[in-house]
Amino acid sequence: MPRPGPRPPKERRGPIEASLDNTAETLSILDVHLARSEYTAKA
């Protein structure tokens, strides 16, 4: 039996779930950038 993926297929998802996913991804990317800039500022 194949392992289920972290997300359901796109067809079964509404626009709200999709935009929430995009927001979470954007926030995590921004978080990484902030952590890097803080690290370089301290160095």
N, CA, C and O atoms as a GROMACS GRO file, in nm:
protein
  172
    1MET      N    1   0.085  -0.120   0.000
    1MET     CA    2   0.000   0.000   0.000
    1MET      C    3   0.088   0.124   0.000
    1MET      O    4   0.177   0.137   0.084
    2PRO      N    5   0.066   0.217  -0.094
    2PRO     CA    6   0.151   0.338  -0.098
    2PRO      C    7   0.123   0.428   0.021
    2PRO      O    8   0.010   0.439   0.067
    3ARG      N    9   0.228   0.490   0.068
    3ARG     CA   10   0.210   0.581   0.182
    3ARG      C   11   0.134   0.705   0.136
    3ARG      O   12   0.160   0.756   0.027
    4PRO      N   13   0.042   0.754   0.217
    4PRO     CA   14  -0.031   0.875   0.177
    4PRO      C   15   0.062   0.996   0.179
    4PRO      O   16   0.150   1.006   0.264
    5GLY      N   17   0.043   1.086   0.084
    5GLY     CA   18   0.125   1.207   0.078
    5GLY      C   19   0.084   1.304   0.187
    5GLY      O   20  -0.018   1.284   0.254
    6PRO      N   21   0.162   1.408   0.206
    6PRO     CA   22   0.130   1.506   0.310
    6PRO      C   23   0.003   1.586   0.278
    6PRO      O   24  -0.061   1.640   0.368
    7ARG      N   25  -0.034   1.592   0.148
    7ARG     CA   26  -0.151   1.670   0.111
    7ARG      C   27  -0.243   1.587   0.023
    7ARG      O   28  -0.197   1.502  -0.053
    8PRO      N   29  -0.375   1.611   0.033
    8PRO     CA   30  -0.468   1.545  -0.058
    8PRO      C   31  -0.451   1.599  -0.200
    8PRO      O   32  -0.392   1.705  -0.218
    9PRO      N   33  -0.503   1.528  -0.300
    9PRO     CA   34  -0.492   1.578  -0.438
    9PRO      C   35  -0.558   1.714  -0.455
    9PRO      O   36  -0.650   1.749  -0.381
   10LYS      N   37  -0.510   1.790  -0.552
   10LYS     CA   38  -0.558   1.927  -0.570
   10LYS      C   39  -0.708   1.932  -0.602
   10LYS      O   40  -0.776   2.026  -0.561
   11GLU      N   41  -0.759   1.832  -0.676
   11GLU     CA   42  -0.898   1.839  -0.718
   11GLU      C   43  -0.993   1.846  -0.600
   11GLU      O   44  -1.097   1.911  -0.607
   12ARG      N   45  -0.959   1.779  -0.490
   12ARG     CA   46  -1.049   1.772  -0.376
   12ARG      C   47  -1.031   1.890  -0.282
   12ARG      O   48  -1.099   1.899  -0.180
   13ARG      N   49  -0.940   1.981  -0.316
   13ARG     CA   50  -0.912   2.093  -0.227
   13ARG      C   51  -0.981   2.219  -0.277
   13ARG      O   52  -0.991   2.242  -0.397
   14GLY      N   53  -1.029   2.299  -0.184
   14GLY     CA   54  -1.090   2.426  -0.223
   14GLY      C   55  -0.986   2.536  -0.228
   14GLY      O   56  -0.871   2.516  -0.188
   15PRO      N   57  -1.026   2.652  -0.277
   15PRO     CA   58  -0.931   2.765  -0.287
   15PRO      C   59  -0.882   2.811  -0.151
   15PRO      O   60  -0.770   2.861  -0.139
   16ILE      N   61  -0.966   2.795  -0.048
   16ILE     CA   62  -0.924   2.840   0.086
   16ILE      C   63  -0.807   2.756   0.134
   16ILE      O   64  -0.707   2.810   0.181
   17GLU      N   65  -0.818   2.623   0.123
   17GLU     CA   66  -0.710   2.536   0.166
   17GLU      C   67  -0.583   2.565   0.086
   17GLU      O   68  -0.473   2.568   0.141
   18ALA      N   69  -0.599   2.586  -0.045
   18ALA     CA   70  -0.482   2.612  -0.129
   18ALA      C   71  -0.414   2.741  -0.086
   18ALA      O   72  -0.291   2.747  -0.078
   19SER      N   73  -0.493   2.845  -0.059
   19SER     CA   74  -0.431   2.972  -0.021
   19SER      C   75  -0.367   2.961   0.117
   19SER      O   76  -0.264   3.024   0.143
   20LEU      N   77  -0.426   2.881   0.206
   20LEU     CA   78  -0.363   2.859   0.337
   20LEU      C   79  -0.229   2.790   0.321
   20LEU      O   80  -0.132   2.825   0.388
   21ASP      N   81  -0.224   2.690   0.232
   21ASP     CA   82  -0.098   2.621   0.205
   21ASP      C   83   0.006   2.720   0.154
   21ASP      O   84   0.120   2.722   0.200
   22ASN      N   85  -0.034   2.804   0.058
   22ASN     CA   86   0.060   2.900   0.002
   22ASN      C   87   0.108   2.997   0.109
   22ASN      O   88   0.226   3.034   0.112
   23THR      N   89   0.017   3.040   0.197
   23THR     CA   90   0.056   3.132   0.303
   23THR      C   91   0.156   3.067   0.397
   23THR      O   92   0.256   3.129   0.435
   24ALA      N   93   0.131   2.942   0.434
   24ALA     CA   94   0.222   2.872   0.524
   24ALA      C   95   0.359   2.856   0.459
   24ALA      O   96   0.462   2.875   0.524
   25GLU      N   97   0.361   2.821   0.330
   25GLU     CA   98   0.489   2.806   0.261
   25GLU      C   99   0.562   2.940   0.256
   25GLU      O  100   0.683   2.946   0.279
   26THR      N  101   0.489   3.047   0.225
   26THR     CA  102   0.552   3.179   0.217
   26THR      C  103   0.608   3.219   0.353
   26THR      O  104   0.719   3.272   0.361
   27LEU      N  105   0.531   3.194   0.459
   27LEU     CA  106   0.579   3.230   0.592
   27LEU      C  107   0.704   3.153   0.629
   27LEU      O  108   0.797   3.209   0.687
   28SER      N  109   0.707   3.024   0.596
   28SER     CA  110   0.826   2.946   0.632
   28SER      C  111   0.947   2.993   0.552
   28SER      O  112   1.058   2.996   0.603
   29ILE      N  113   0.924   3.032   0.424
   29ILE     CA  114   1.036   3.084   0.344
   29ILE      C  115   1.085   3.216   0.403
   29ILE      O  116   1.206   3.237   0.416
   30LEU      N  117   0.992   3.303   0.439
   30LEU     CA  118   1.031   3.431   0.499
   30LEU      C  119   1.104   3.408   0.631
   30LEU      O  120   1.200   3.478   0.662
   31ASP      N  121   1.059   3.310   0.707
   31ASP     CA  122   1.123   3.279   0.835
   31ASP      C  123   1.269   3.240   0.812
   31ASP      O  124   1.357   3.284   0.886
   32VAL      N  125   1.294   3.158   0.712
   32VAL     CA  126   1.431   3.118   0.681
   32VAL      C  127   1.514   3.240   0.642
   32VAL      O  128   1.628   3.254   0.687
   33HIS      N  129   1.458   3.327   0.560
   33HIS     CA  130   1.532   3.447   0.518
   33HIS      C  131   1.563   3.535   0.638
   33HIS      O  132   1.673   3.589   0.650
   34LEU      N  133   1.464   3.550   0.728
   34LEU     CA  134   1.488   3.633   0.846
   34LEU      C  135   1.596   3.573   0.934
   34LEU      O  136   1.683   3.644   0.984
   35ALA      N  137   1.591   3.442   0.953
   35ALA     CA  138   1.693   3.377   1.036
   35ALA      C  139   1.832   3.396   0.974
   35ALA      O  140   1.929   3.420   1.046
   36ARG      N  141   1.840   3.385   0.842
   36ARG     CA  142   1.970   3.403   0.776
   36ARG      C  143   2.019   3.546   0.792
   36ARG      O  144   2.136   3.568   0.820
   37SER      N  145   1.929   3.643   0.773
   37SER     CA  146   1.973   3.782   0.781
   37SER      C  147   2.013   3.817   0.924
   37SER      O  148   2.108   3.893   0.945
   38GLU      N  149   1.942   3.762   1.023
   38GLU     CA  150   1.982   3.786   1.162
   38GLU      C  151   2.119   3.726   1.188
   38GLU      O  152   2.202   3.786   1.256
   39TYR      N  153   2.143   3.607   1.135
   39TYR     CA  154   2.272   3.541   1.156
   39TYR      C  155   2.384   3.622   1.092
   39TYR      O  156   2.490   3.640   1.152
   40THR      N  157   2.361   3.670   0.971
   40THR     CA  158   2.467   3.747   0.904
   40THR      C  159   2.486   3.882   0.973
   40THR      O  160   2.597   3.935   0.975
   41ALA      N  161   2.378   3.938   1.028
   41ALA     CA  162   2.392   4.066   1.098
   41ALA      C  163   2.476   4.049   1.225
   41ALA      O  164   2.553   4.138   1.261
   42LYS      N  165   2.461   3.935   1.292
   42LYS     CA  166   2.539   3.910   1.415
   42LYS      C  167   2.685   3.881   1.382
   42LYS      O  168   2.774   3.916   1.459
   43ALA      N  169   2.710   3.816   1.269
   43ALA     CA  170   2.846   3.774   1.236
   43ALA      C  171   2.935   3.895   1.209
   43ALA      O  172   3.054   3.879   1.179
   0.00000   0.00000   0.00000
